[in-house]
Amino acid sequence: MKNFSSPTSILLMFAIAFGCVANTASAQKRPSTATAPINLVAGVGGPVSTSSQWSDYSALNLIAGAFIFPAVASVKTTVLYIGFTAGTQADLGNMVLYTTKRGNYKITAVTPVKLNGASNPIISLTSKKVCPTQPLSVTNPCVIRLDPIALTPSTLSDYYFVMYLSTSTNNETVGAANSQFPITSLTGWFLSGDQTRFKVGQSIPSGYGGSHPFFLLYVMSN
């Protein structure tokens, strides 16, 4: 069972906007590029809420093709950003991106998602090299940039980013940064156990209810 709490004031919107930028890990900063990165969908804006007790749970997030911006056709890579609001260490068991036809649950592709080359990274949330501003909270989430994926999202497909947090006492106190208000096209749900091992031809696990995303904050071109 997830425990939820949320900020009490809409005025936190601006604090979150600046806090997210300030607290993105220096090691995860976007490399210099002549073309500024763009949002591929409407990401999480404004205050975030939190949910905890993630040991042996998977967070499933839908990036719906119907909401992908038209300009995405020109990008070559997709970069996912995840956020944490609490915890000392996140023990990730695996991360994948499932692809389906739009509006369909049958998996057509499975793409590994990595952080520093690993699909099962251990993230030290108390390290100032990872999360420069301490301590973490809903007003000061730590935003982690995952490795770029060689993918040009299509409006004819849906994408499901699934992140499994392994059985670990560390993951009991990990806080997921969640969208507090419905001002994002990202949605999600959570299920117990490892939901990252499905193959092409199998179906996305059931349970989707159109709730806010869990951990996933932004989907960008870099």
Residue pairs with C-beta under 8 A, 6 or more apart in sequence:
1 53
2 51
2 52
2 53
2 54
2 57
2 190
3 51
3 52
3 53
4 49
4 50
4 51
4 178
5 49
5 50
5 138
6 47
6 49
6 50
6 138
6 180
7 47
7 48
7 49
7 138
7 139
7 180
9 47
10 46
10 47
12 46
12 47
12 138
12 139
13 45
13 46
13 47
15 139
16 46
16 47
16 48
16 138
16 139
16 141
17 45
17 46
19 133
19 139
19 140
19 141
20 83
20 141
20 143
20 217
22 132
22 133
23 131
23 132
23 133
23 136
23 140
23 141
23 142
23 143
24 81
24 142
24 143
24 144
24 145
25 129
25 130
25 131
25 132
25 142
25 143
25 144
25 145
26 129
26 132
27 116
27 129
27 130
28 130
28 144
28 145
29 145
30 37
30 79
30 145
30 222
31 222
33 222
37 79
37 220
37 221
37 222
38 69
38 71
38 72
38 75
38 220
38 221
39 69
39 218
39 219
39 220
40 63
40 68
40 69
40 72
40 75
40 78
40 153
40 219
40 220
40 221
41 63
41 64
41 67
41 68
41 69
41 184
41 185
41 186
41 219
42 67
42 183
42 184
42 185
42 186
43 81
43 184
43 186
43 217
43 218
43 219
43 220
44 83
44 177
44 178
44 179
44 183
44 184
44 186
44 213
44 216
44 217
44 218
45 183
45 184
46 179
46 180
46 181
46 183
47 138
47 139
47 180
47 181
48 83
48 85
48 138
48 141
48 177
48 178
48 179
48 180
48 217
49 138
49 178
49 179
49 180
49 212
50 85
50 86
50 138
50 175
50 176
50 177
50 178
51 175
51 176
51 178
51 190
51 214
52 86
52 87
52 172
52 173
52 174
52 175
52 176
53 172
54 165
54 171
54 172
54 174
54 176
55 165
55 166
55 167
55 168
55 169
55 171
55 172
56 165
56 166
56 167
56 171
56 192
56 193
56 194
57 164
57 165
57 171
57 190
57 191
57 192
57 193
58 162
58 163
58 164
58 165
58 190
58 191
58 192
58 193
58 194
58 195
58 196
59 162
59 163
59 165
59 176
59 188
59 190
59 213
59 214
59 215
59 216
60 160
60 161
60 162
60 188
60 189
60 190
60 191
60 195
60 204
60 205
60 207
60 208
60 214
61 160
61 161
61 162
61 163
61 186
61 187
61 188
61 213
61 214
61 215
61 216
62 158
62 159
62 160
62 186
62 187
62 188
62 208
62 213
63 153
63 158
63 159
63 160
63 161
63 186
63 219
64 102
64 158
64 185
64 187
65 102
65 153
65 154
65 155
65 156
65 157
65 158
65 159
66 102
66 155
67 185
68 153
68 154
68 155
70 155
72 152
72 153
72 155
72 221
73 152
75 152
75 153
75 221
76 150
76 152
76 221
77 148
77 149
77 150
77 151
77 221
77 222
78 148
78 149
78 151
78 152
78 153
78 219
78 220
78 221
79 145
79 146
79 147
79 148
79 149
79 219
79 220
79 221
79 222
80 97
80 113
80 146
80 149
80 161
80 216
80 218
80 219
81 143
81 144
81 145
81 146
81 216
81 217
81 218
81 219
81 220
82 143
82 144
82 146
82 163
82 177
82 215
82 216
82 217
83 141
83 142
83 143
83 144
83 176
83 177
83 215
83 217
84 90
84 123
84 125
84 131
84 136
84 141
84 142
84 144
84 174
84 175
84 176
84 177
84 215
85 136
85 137
85 138
85 141
85 142
85 175
85 176
85 177
86 125
86 136
86 137
86 173
86 174
86 175
87 125
87 136
87 170
87 171
87 173
87 174
87 175
88 124
88 125
88 126
88 170
88 173
89 122
89 123
89 124
89 125
89 126
89 170
89 174
90 122
90 123
90 125
90 165
90 170
90 171
90 174
91 122
91 165
91 166
91 168
91 170
91 171
92 115
92 119
92 120
92 121
92 122
92 123
92 163
92 164
92 165
92 166
93 120
93 164
93 165
93 166
93 194
93 196
94 119
94 120
94 163
94 164
94 194
94 196
94 197
95 112
95 113
95 114
95 115
95 119
95 120
95 146
95 161
95 162
95 163
95 164
95 196
96 110
96 111
96 112
96 113
96 119
96 161
96 162
96 196
97 110
97 111
97 112
97 113
97 149
97 151
97 159
97 160
97 161
97 162
98 107
98 109
98 110
98 111
98 159
98 160
98 162
98 198
98 204
99 107
99 108
99 109
99 110
99 111
99 157
99 158
99 159
99 160
100 106
100 107
100 108
100 157
100 158
100 159
100 160
100 204
101 108
101 156
101 157
101 158
102 155
102 156
102 157
102 158
103 158
104 158
105 203
105 204
106 201
106 202
106 203
107 198
107 199
107 200
107 201
107 202
107 203
107 204
108 157
108 200
109 200
110 198
110 199
110 200
111 149
111 151
112 119
113 119
113 146
113 147
113 149
113 161
113 163
114 121
114 146
114 147
115 121
115 123
115 144
115 146
115 147
116 147
117 147
120 166
123 130
123 144
124 130
125 131
125 136
125 142
125 174
126 134
128 134
130 142
130 144
131 142
133 140
133 142
136 142
136 175
138 175
138 177
141 177
141 217
143 177
143 217
143 218
148 222
153 159
153 219
160 204
161 216
162 195
162 196
163 196
163 215
163 216
164 194
164 195
164 196
165 171
165 174
166 194
176 214
176 215
177 215
177 217
178 212
178 213
178 214
178 215
179 186
179 212
179 213
179 217
180 212
182 212
184 212
184 213
186 212
186 213
186 216
186 217
186 219
187 208
187 210
187 211
187 212
187 213
188 211
188 212
188 213
188 214
188 216
189 207
189 208
189 209
189 211
189 214
190 207
190 214
191 205
191 207
195 205
198 204
198 205
